[in-house]
Amino acid sequence: MAPRRLILLAALVLLLAHGTAAWGAPAKVAALSELRIDELVDGDVVALAGDVVLGPRADVRGHAVAVFGEVRAEPGARVAGRMIGLSSLAGLAVLPAAGEDGARLRIAVRLLVAGTWLLATTLTALLWPARLRWGMAALPQLGLKVAVLGAMVALTLLAALIAAIGLGPGVGLLLAAALGVGFLAVKAVGLAVLGGSLGRALLGRLAFDRSLPLTSAVFVGVLLLLMARFLPVVGGAAWTVVSLLALGAGVFAVTMAAQPDPARARG
């Protein structure tokens, strides 16, 4: 699991948004191996934990998607839909379609991803403040357990995705989408916990902590974490580490016993 842009759900949502020729359309699916296409495929091409390689005679009528891999197209290859590579927990690459400006598309995807995380984590803080506060309070005591649990969750997700795709391009992709939604929901909670802790520490130093709501601390902290992703050279690796920590923190926050809101308890 290593770096570059993010989001299993984004890849799956792009599939849904751009509409492949129907979930039941013929498709090519592979897991734990490279998938090379050099023929007509009247549907999607999907590889899990492997690369998709499109040869010069490839003619894909749907999308070409590599989850935990890359999509490589040789000269002459044709794809009617998108070429989407999710290289890691952090790395989403969307190749432009014919006639599109690749640089503008990459910038748009980056802004969309960052904005989506900010919105999701801020809404989590607004709707679930008690759970986040207890997660933030428990974070220092959990230590390395957060990272270990996050890595285990990521590996479990990969195994579940491979099993889901094995059910076929119809039910399998829908189940994979459901798994992606659950995965990202847990990560959003964990990212809000991490961001809230970071934002509260920063705002506390600036003497704003007590006067601002939890949503402000989460917004500021998550924004800083997202900015770290754009650091040259180390940004991708940094975001992968943040992603694993967020997964672990999210699982702890979601599964720990319900507690009263500490802010209300103090009042």
Disulfide bonds with the S-S distance in Angstrom:
none
